[in-house]
């Protein structure tokens, strides 16, 4: 089993100027990152991406914040929500063009947000993924479910702005409810193998800087759409086997994410990666695992800023 221990005290050669890109400083994960940065002696500022103006031209990429200069930054920690997916990624990319390193780059975040494309990349790299089918609409949904082995399944709605929904269908009744919910929406669908009668076999590994720092067993609520499986779910700490940890770290590497949550199905034959989240909530991991995830993210950001 993999033990989760602290990496020891963090020592920095100089304080870093850290920008957290987030809609609000009151969001729990954002507030934790700011607190962890300041506790480590860094300066930290929350910048709402929607308050940033981007410019391109002969002078190169420019950024303005609230009508004035963009704050000086050594590194940026993106916390881009689905509600501002496209504009937020443009801000991250502009910072990268301006020479400010981003803990997760715009291309990596975008790849992880497209649920089918991320699975394609993982599968092409030889990582195990669940049986998955994609269709351009809900017509024939029952047949799609059968092609991944029948219920239970994860049913995902895909949109170009990243605002898709997720539903756990554990029975024919919940599948019928899903059909009613998605009829006429005209959105792409991904239907994915889940686990028969085993919601407790859904694992989440938090990867920071190429290392699993926390692992949880998630018991997802069934039968309704939400923006993530986190809604209504229970989380418990779990000792992650070394094989699972290795696959989680490899999945983060394939998608070029320094910080992410890797969600896996815990099958008898081994773990299957079904989703990678580039801006995971850290509340559940810190509460269930008693690990200072925010401090580890900040330490990773500082290392990136130093070019390590």
N, C-alpha and C positions, 0 to 999 in steps of 0.2 A: 504494500500500500504506500501511497505517497503522503508524506507528512507535510503539513503546512506550518512552517515556522517563520518567524520574522527574520529578515535579512540583516538585522542588526542596525545600529545607529547610522543615520545618513549624514555624510559629511560633504559639504559643498565648498568649493574654492571661492566662490563669490555668490552673492544673492542673485537670483534670476528674476527677470520681469516676465511674469506669466499672464497671458490673456486666456480667459475661459470664454469661449464663444457660446452663449446661452441666452435664451429669451429672458431669463429672470434670475437674479441672485437668490430668490426665495425658493427655487427648485432644490429639493433636498440634495441630489447628487452634486449640483453646482455649488451649493453652500458648503458641502463637505470638502470639495476640492479647494475652494478658496481658503477654508480654515486650515487644511493640511499644508497648503503652500505657505501661508503666513506662519504656521507653527514651525516650519522648516527654515524660516528666515528669509523667504522670498517675498517679493511684492506680487500681488495678484489683483486683477481687475476683471470684472464681468463685462463683456461687450455684447449687446444684443445685435445679431447680424443684420436685423432690419434697420438699425440705426447707422449702418455703414454704407457709404456711397463709393462706387467703384468707377475708376476711370482708366482708359487706355489711349495711347497716342504716341507721339514722338518722344515724349518724356518718359515713356515706359509705364508700367502699372502703378496706379495711385489709389490710395484709400483715404477717405475722409470720414470722420466720426462725429455725428451730431453737429455738422457744419464746420468743424474744426479739424485739426490734425489728428491722425490716428495715433493712439498711445504707443509709445516705444515698447517693443516686445522682443524677448529672446526666443520665445516659443509660444505656440498657441495650442490649447487643448480644446478641440471641437466637441461641442455637445449639441449637435444639430438634430432637432426634432423633425418628425415627418411633416408637421404643419408648415415648415419653411424649407423643405427639402432642397428645392432647386436654387433658391436665392442663397441659402446657407452654404451650399457647396460652392457657389460662385465666390463667396467671400473667402472660404478656405483656399480655393485655388488662387485667388488674387494675392493672398498673403504668401503662398508658396512662390508665386512669380516674383514677389517683392523680396524674397530671400528669407522669410520668416518660416522656420521649420514648424510643421504641424504634426502633432502626435499621431493622428491618423490623417492621411492625405485625402484630398477630394476624390481621387479616382478609386481609392480603396473603400471609402465610405459608400460611394455610388454602387460599386460592384456588390457590396454586402447587402445593400438595400433591395436589389433586384433578386428576389428569392430563387428564381429559376437559374439566372445567370451565375449566381454564387455557387449553386449546386453543380452546374456544368463545370466550373473551374475546379471545384473540389474533386469531382469525379475524374476529370482529366488528369489530375495530379495523383490519382490512385487512392484517394481517401474513400472510406466506405460511407455511402449515403443511402437513405431509404429508397424503396421503390417509389417513383414519382412520375406523374403524368401532368401535362399542361395542355389546356384547351383555350380557345378564344371566346368561350362563353359557357353557360350552364347546360346547354343542350347535351343530352346524353350523360349527365353527371353520374347516374347510377352505374352505367357501364364503365366509366372512368374509375369509380370506386372499386368495382370488381377487378379491374386490371392491376390494382395495387394490393389485392388480397382481401378486399371487403372491409367493412367497418371493424374496428374504429379507424378513422382517418383524420388527418389534418386537412382542412379545406381553407385555402388562402385566396383572397381576392387581390389581384395585382393592378396597380395604377401607375401611370408615368410619374406621378409626384410622390410616390412612396407611401401613400395613405391607405394601403390595403388593409383588409381585416383578416382575422384568423378565427376559425371555428373548429372545435373538437366534436366530431360526430362519432358517438360510441354505439349508436343503434340505428336501425332503419327509420325509427321515428324522428331522431334528430337529423338524419339525412333528409327526410321529407321537409322538416322545418327549414333546413338550409336551402333546399330547392326554392321554397317560397320566398326566402330572404333575398336570393340572388337573381330571381327571375326578372328580366327586363333591365338589369343593371348594365349589361353589355361590357363587362370587364373580363380580362383574362383570369383564368382559374388555374391554380396548381393544387392537385390532389396528391396527398402524400401518405404513405404507410405510417400508421401509428402503432400502438401496442394493445393487443386484445386483453381487456380486463386488467390493464396494468398501468394506471396513471402514475404510480409511484416509481416507474422505471424511466422517468424523464429526468435527465441530468443536465445541469448547467455548470460549465467551468469558466471562471473568470481568468483570462490570460492578460498579463501585463509584462511587457518587455521580454517575451519569449518564455515565460514561466507561468504555470498555474498557481495563482495565489489564493484561490478559494474555490470550493466546489459545493454545489447544492443539489438536493433531490427535489424536484418540483412536482407538485400534485395539482395539475391544471383543472380549473373549473370547466365543465362540459356544457355544450348546448347553446352557446351564444357567441356572437361576433364581438371582438374587441380589437383594439389596436395591437395588442400583444397577448401572449399566453400568460403574462404576469397578472393580468386582471383576474381577481378572484382566486388566485393560486396560493397554495401553501408551500413554504420552503423550509427544508431541513438540511443541516450540515451532513456531508457524506465524505467518507474517506475514499478518494478516487484512486482506482488501480493505476499502476504505472502506464499500462497500455492506453488507457483512456486519456491520461494526461498527455502522453506523447501525441496522440491523434489531435487533441485539442490545440496543442502548440503548433502542430503542422498545419492545421486548418487556418489558424491566425496568420501563419507565414504565407500560405498560398494566396490569401486575400490582402497581404501586405498591411495587416492591422497590428499596431503595437499594443493597443488596448481593445479588448472585445470580450463578449460572452459567447461561448460556443455551446450550443444546445445539442444534446445527443440522446438517442434512444439506447437504452441499456439492454441489448439483445443478448441471448445466451452465446451467440457466435462472436460477440464483440460489439463495440459501440458503433452507431450509425449517426453521422452528423446531419442534422436536418435544418439547422439555421445558425447563422453567425450574426451577432448584433454589434455594430460599431459604437453605439452609445448606450451601453446597458446601464440600468439603474444599479447603484451600488448599495442602496439601503438594505436590501434583503441579504446580500452577501456579508455585509458588515455585521448585521444583527444575528444571522444564523451561525456564521463561522467565527465571529469574534476576531476578525482580521481587519486591520486598518487599510482597506483597499485604497482609499483616497491618498494616503501617504505613499503608497507604492506607485500610483499613477503619477503623482507629482515628482517622485524620484526618477521615474522613467522619462518624464518631460525634461527634467534638468539635465539628465545624461544626454538626451538628444540635442539640447541647446549647446552642450559642451562638445558636441561632435563625437561622442563615444559610441 
